[in-house]
Amino acid sequence: MDPALVHRLASGEGWGLLQSLPPYDASEAMSLATRLRGEGFDAELVSAALTQSDLRARAVPKFGAAAREMLFTRDGLEQATRTRIAAHHATRFVEAGVRHVYDLGCGIGADAIALAKAGIALTAVDTDEATAAIAAVNLRHWPRAQVQHTAAHDVAIPSGEDARGCGIWLDPARRTPGVADAQGRTRRLFRLEDISPSWDDVRGYLTRTPAAGAKLSPSFPHAAVPAGVEAQWTSYDGEVLECALWAGATVRTPGRTACVVREHVTALVTERDALGAQPLPAELARLGPYLYEPDRAVIRAGLVGALVNAADGRELSPGVGYVTGLADVQLPWARRYAITDAMPYNLKGLRALLRDRDTGTLTIKKRGVSLDADQLRRQLRLQGDRTTTIVITRVGGAQVVLVVTPL
């Protein structure tokens, strides 16, 4: 979508058309487009409005009811920060005493909106002209938010005494510019050296103002965390969404942390919580009565040791994430199971065990092993009436099966 079409959608006839559309229904989109063109609406405007209607429907899980008043691009929506996570970002800057944030790579404006809501003045920029125009529409309610179409390195950021009260927020592009696929999305980039601004530039920005933050991929490597910086992996309802780097006054706990966000709770895990944790010896006999599965943000941050300490337990094998423990504890960032059976992984033995339990429906959880869960179900040929949950993983170097009951 070009900037001119963004402006047509955001004013007069285009906005009225967009707001009048019924809830998006893919099966009705073609007939609706035909009817609207028959009523005299321009074909290009109709197509753009229906695309926005589709994107607004997809955006509701991230933005809630506010999505119905926003504009999007497909790439921008995919990379946009969820409203609740963006509010956490904004709180960092508020607590740091920041009054003006330079949002370098604002995209459609998700984080900028949260910053504006928090009362912070903004200079938001994006290198793509249409995206910057969309961000301006989405930030139209906040007069202290200015949006510019420019590159990050062309923004004049205060330095020295003038930088007091200023902050920088970066969300580097992680997609290849150019030809999009049939759904309008460009190819995602996964290597740190491929982001734009570059990783070297990001590290430089983290030291240019008294307070700075950068949103990076959940695959961000631990070894790349700069000294004195906080790297926080954040999950939302079990999905790891980002690793955010915080520098200067925005740092709360230097090093690696995990933020687990669920519907009614937000939990924090730090390196201090994980100190002194030890792995389990390779013996099934040493299993405790409980099995714990940490949130993926905790695993990605390398903080499974915090669960080991909290559950008075041991990790089954380095890197698998599962922890067996003696203590029966409820944690907002870990699932808890009772272990009812344990055995070395063996197809014949597992089939016999599950048939003894009259198992017909099998839930298979696995980590640290390579197997096809659907193929395993076919091989087991279960015909019972009960449901059983098993965990296939490693204890030490050996593959094991744990029969568990969720608690």
Secondary structure as GFF3:
##gff-version 3
##sequence-region A 1 407
A	DSSP	alpha_helix	3	9	.	.	.	ID=ss1
A	DSSP	alpha_helix	12	20	.	.	.	ID=ss2
A	DSSP	alpha_helix	26	38	.	.	.	ID=ss3
A	DSSP	alpha_helix	43	63	.	.	.	ID=ss4
A	DSSP	three_ten_helix	64	69	.	.	.	ID=ss5
A	DSSP	alpha_helix	74	79	.	.	.	ID=ss6
A	DSSP	alpha_helix	83	95	.	.	.	ID=ss7
A	DSSP	beta_strand	100	104	.	.	.	ID=ss8
A	DSSP	alpha_helix	110	117	.	.	.	ID=ss9
A	DSSP	beta_strand	121	126	.	.	.	ID=ss10
A	DSSP	alpha_helix	129	138	.	.	.	ID=ss11
A	DSSP	beta_strand	145	149	.	.	.	ID=ss12
A	DSSP	three_ten_helix	152	154	.	.	.	ID=ss13
A	DSSP	three_ten_helix	160	163	.	.	.	ID=ss14
A	DSSP	beta_strand	166	170	.	.	.	ID=ss15
A	DSSP	three_ten_helix	192	194	.	.	.	ID=ss16
A	DSSP	alpha_helix	199	205	.	.	.	ID=ss17
A	DSSP	beta_strand	211	216	.	.	.	ID=ss18
A	DSSP	three_ten_helix	222	224	.	.	.	ID=ss19
A	DSSP	beta_strand	230	236	.	.	.	ID=ss20
A	DSSP	beta_strand	239	248	.	.	.	ID=ss21
A	DSSP	beta_strand	255	262	.	.	.	ID=ss22
A	DSSP	beta_strand	265	270	.	.	.	ID=ss23
A	DSSP	three_ten_helix	272	274	.	.	.	ID=ss24
A	DSSP	three_ten_helix	284	286	.	.	.	ID=ss25
A	DSSP	beta_strand	290	294	.	.	.	ID=ss26
A	DSSP	alpha_helix	296	300	.	.	.	ID=ss27
A	DSSP	alpha_helix	304	310	.	.	.	ID=ss28
A	DSSP	beta_strand	313	315	.	.	.	ID=ss29
A	DSSP	beta_strand	323	325	.	.	.	ID=ss30
A	DSSP	beta_strand	334	344	.	.	.	ID=ss31
A	DSSP	alpha_helix	347	356	.	.	.	ID=ss32
A	DSSP	beta_strand	359	366	.	.	.	ID=ss33
A	DSSP	alpha_helix	373	380	.	.	.	ID=ss34
A	DSSP	beta_strand	386	395	.	.	.	ID=ss35
A	DSSP	beta_strand	398	406	.	.	.	ID=ss36
###
